[in-house]
Amino acid sequence: MLVPSKFTRLEESTLFKMRKVLMGKSQGETVQDVYHRTHGVFQDATEFLHALDVLYVLGMLTIEVETGSIDYA
């Protein structure tokens, strides 16, 4: 679930889990590297991609399409 609600605890929401993407970040890592680093945090790849989408919209990261590398703000 993307946002917390009365049925979804804050710790279970994708918004809360996004912080794990930003923790332990290193410049030049690829999307695959981040997925493996945070593999146990997200329920599935869809939730992981939602987290990356939100971080991109917020301007917290950009992704190089050719290489798949992530540049953090």
Secondary structure, DSSP 8 states (H G I E B T S, - for coil): --S--SSS-GGGSHHHHHHHHHTT--TT-BHHHHHHHTTTTSSSHHHHHHHHHHHHHTTSEEE-TTT-BEEE-
